Amino acid sequence: MQNKRIWAMVGVVYMVILVFLSTYFIATTRLLTGIPGIMTFPLAAGLSVQCFNSRWKCLHQEEQRGNPVVFLLLGIASAAAAVYTLITGVGQLMQQL
């Protein structure tokens, strides 16, 4: 997968979140607060996918542009951050509703 497609999908997720937040505000005239976990989840997930994609490219293409072990460790760390931010974000949303 190309890097541009990964970040395009992250952008689509952010647009869906922003449409949901706008619609919620219009329907209830109330803003949702305490949602940084939900807002940072797409970034961490996109970074994780980017690292795993770069690792795959290092291992399967003739040009080596980096160390695959570093990409693996960064991918695991950002995947763990994505799971953590999703769990905390959902917990914060459940407290709001």
Disulfide bonds with the S-S distance in Angstrom:
none
